[in-house]
Amino acid sequence: MDGNDGDGDNPERLGPISLTVPDGVQLLNGADVLITGGTVKIFLSDAPGGYHTATAQSEADVVLTTEQYQALKVNPVPQSHENFNVTVSMTEYEVDDEGNQLSGVSGMTTTVNIPVDVKAVTDPVDLKIDGGDHKTPDKAYDLTIHEDEEFKLGGDGGLLSASSDDTADGSETGAVRITNPAGNADIVVSGDKG
């Protein structure tokens, strides 16, 4: 901003700060979600005199202190490891003594892209036996079958089911490993010994 306060040359002032995040990305002010995808215009309530234009607050979607603005956070799209940018833009205007934009003088907009690097995290798998949790020795699952009988482990009607929150986008794959204690008969899957 121009520091010259002489007659006929008033300092430039800024419009609201615009923050844009991609679809599905949340912009957070503490626990409050300001937007999920899109653009929000912000007015800084404690900015020093001469910072904003006279109309900046009325053009803004939300009023924040400088401390709140500096503490804003983003949440990536749930279950996505895709990197993204937060776009920040502001427009500077020539103004009169009251801070009103001068007619016929275009503003100058500056835009900065802030890259956000999202680190992929593998989600836990919820493995169930016959629809229940048997993850500890006191929750062991016992099954009795007759000699020469078979039982189905997976698929429709099978005993085992596994699910994870992050498989829809294909970024994670999973496998179930079955260990056969020594001395037991062979495990056969689709006619093949395991």
N, C-alpha and C positions, 0 to 999 in steps of 0.2 A: 504494500500500500504506500502511496505517496505521502510523505510526511510534511509537505508544504501546505501550511494553512493560510497562505496569503490570499488577498481578494482575487476572485476570478479563477482560483485554482484550488478547489476543495479536494480533499483526499478522496480516492476511490473507496467504495465500500462493497462488501460481499453480500450476495444473496444467500439463501439457505444452503447448507451442505447436502448434497445428494449422495446417498449410498445405494448401490444396486448389487443384489445377489442373485444367483441363478435360481431357476425353479427348484423348489424343494429344500433349498438352503434356508436356515433360520438365522435371523439377525436378532440378538438378545441384548436387552438392557437389564442386567441382573437376571432374574428369573422370568421377566416379562418378554414375550416374543413380540418384537416390533413388526416384523414382516416375515413371511415364508415365501421367498422368491419375489422379485420385483424391486421397486425403488421406494425409498423413504427420504423425505426432505427434513432436515434437522436445523433448528434454530438454537444457538448457544445463548442461554439466558444470562450468563455471567461474563460474556465476552466484553473486552474493554470498549469504551465509547468510540464510535466511528468504525466499528468492525463490520456490522451488518447494515444493509440499506434500511430505509424507513419501513419498507413493506416486507422485509424478510420473514418476520414472525408470522404474518398473515398467510404467507405462501408456504409455510412449513407444515408438515404433518405432525411433528412432535417437538417439544421443547425439552432440552437437556442442559445440564451444567457441563462445563468443560471436563470435569472429572468423570461424569457419567459417559460422555462421548468417548473419552480415552479408554474407558473400561468396557466398551461394547465387545461382544463376542459373536462368533458364528458357530452353528452346528451344521455339519455336512448333511447331505441327503441320507436318511436312515439306510443302513446296510449297503452303502456305496463307498467304494474306495477311490472314486474319481476326483482328481484335483480340480480346483476352480479358482476364479478370480472374484475379488470384491472390487467394484469400481467406485471410485470417489471422484466427484466433480463439484466444482464451484465456479460461479460466474462473478466477475468483478465489474462494477459499474461506475461510471462517472456520475457524481451526485451534486445537488445544490447544497446550500447551507443547512437545510433541514434533513439532508440525507435522502432526498427523493431523486430517483434516476432522471438524468437529463434526457429529454425527448430528442429523438433523432440521433442519439449516440449509442451504437450497439455495445453490448457487454462483451467481455473477453472470457471465454470458458476454458478452464484447465481441467484435464481428466487424468487420473492416475489409476492404473490397475495394480491391485495388491494380490500376488499369487498366494493361494492357500494350498499347502501340500498335505494331502490326507493320507495317513498311514493305515494300511489295511490291517485289520485285526480279525483273527479267526474266532468265530463264535463257538460256544460249547454245543455239543450234540446231546439231545434229550433221547436217551435209549430206554425203551420200555420192553418189558417181557410180559406178554399176555395183558397189555394195557396198564401195568403197574410198575412202580419203581422198586428195583431190587439191587441197590448199589452198594449195600453193606452186608457183611456176613449174617447179621440178624434178619436181613430181608432176602435171604436166599430163596430161589425159586426151585421147587421140587416138582418133577414131572414123572409120572409112572406110566409106562407103556407096556403092552404085552409083547412077548417074544415075537420077533419077525414083523413087528408093526413099524410103521413110519409115522413121523409127525412133521408138520410143515413149519419151518423156521421163519421164512420171510414172505413178503407179498401178501395178497389178499387172503385173509384167514390164517396167516402165519402168526407165530408167537412173538417174533421180534419186530419192533418198529423203531425207526430212528428219524429225528427231525432236527432242523437247525433253522435259525432265523435268517440266515444269509446264503440261501441257495438259489433264490429266484433269478438273480442276474448272472448266474453261471460263474461267478468269481471264486466259488468254493466248491470242492467236491468232497465226498465222504465215503468211507468204507467201513464195514463191520468185520472185525477179525474174530474168529471162533477158534479157541485153543482146546485141543482134545487131550485130557490128562492121559498119561501113560497107562497102558493096560486096558483101555477101552477099545471097543470095536471101532473100525474106521468110520469117519463121517463122510457121507456120500451126498453130493450136491448135484442134482439133475443127472444122476447116474454115474457121476465121476467121483473118485475118491479125493477127499480134501487133504 
